[in-house]
Amino acid sequence: MVSEHAATCPRCGNPIKGVTPAPGYYQANQMPPPQPVYVQVYQTPMPPPYTQPKSPVVAGLLALFLGGFGIHYFYMGKPVPGIIFLLFCWTLIPAIIAFFQAIIYFCTSEEQFNRKYVNN
């Protein structure tokens, strides 16, 4: 005897044509339908990265003597312009730019230097 709500044969497991199971009905040898699992993820905001204050005098000296190689940019934590200066150091254009940057660094206060060149 097969139940009127059975969608499959209890002996062989073949589906019975024309029979739709009642909602929420499952046979003893079948697993109940899986229930959705909800997981709540909490994200805590990350604090901004701490950058140690840099000295404008050290940056100016590096720009004056090694600025053609972009060393002052590496000191300030900006590797991309430093690499660009390294790539073009043979043209002497980075050395000329670094000379003017050294003058600017010597003329700025430490607080203004860190706000403008290091922390942005």
SVG drawing of the C-alpha trace seen along z (x, -y; Angstrom):
<svg xmlns="http://www.w3.org/2000/svg" viewBox="-4 -79 79 82">
<polyline fill="none" stroke="black" stroke-width="0.4" points="0.0,0.0 1.4,-3.3 0.3,-6.5 -1.6,-8.9 0.9,-11.7 4.0,-9.6 6.0,-10.9 8.2,-7.8 7.7,-4.1 8.9,-3.0 10.3,0.2 12.2,-0.8 12.4,-4.6 11.0,-5.2 8.9,-8.4 5.2,-7.9 3.8,-9.8 1.0,-12.2 1.4,-12.5 2.6,-15.6 3.6,-15.4 1.8,-17.5 3.8,-20.5 6.1,-19.6 5.7,-15.9 8.7,-13.6 9.0,-9.8 10.8,-8.0 13.8,-7.1 14.2,-10.6 15.9,-13.4 13.9,-16.5 14.6,-19.5 17.5,-21.5 16.8,-24.6 18.7,-27.8 21.4,-28.9 21.9,-32.5 25.2,-33.8 25.7,-37.4 29.2,-38.8 30.4,-41.7 33.1,-44.0 34.9,-46.3 36.3,-49.4 40.1,-49.4 41.9,-52.4 43.9,-54.4 47.5,-53.2 49.8,-55.1 52.6,-57.0 55.5,-58.1 56.2,-61.8 59.2,-62.5 61.7,-65.3 61.7,-67.9 65.4,-68.5 66.2,-64.8 63.9,-64.7 65.5,-67.9 69.1,-66.5 68.1,-63.3 66.5,-65.2 69.5,-67.4 72.2,-64.7 70.3,-61.6 67.2,-63.1 68.1,-62.0 67.5,-58.5 64.2,-59.3 65.5,-58.3 63.6,-61.1 60.3,-59.6 61.2,-56.2 62.0,-58.0 58.5,-59.6 56.8,-56.3 55.9,-56.9 57.6,-54.1 55.8,-54.7 57.3,-58.2 60.6,-56.9 60.6,-54.1 59.7,-56.5 62.7,-58.7 64.9,-55.6 63.8,-54.7 64.6,-58.1 67.7,-58.9 69.9,-58.7 68.2,-61.8 69.1,-64.1 65.6,-65.5 64.7,-63.9 67.9,-65.5 66.7,-68.9 63.2,-68.3 64.6,-67.0 66.8,-70.1 63.7,-72.3 61.9,-69.9 64.7,-70.1 64.4,-73.9 60.6,-73.5 61.2,-70.9 63.7,-73.2 61.2,-76.1 58.3,-74.2 57.6,-73.5 57.6,-69.9 53.9,-69.9 53.0,-71.4 55.5,-69.0 53.9,-65.9 50.4,-67.0 51.2,-67.9 53.8,-65.3 53.7,-62.3 50.1,-61.7 48.2,-62.2"/>
</svg>
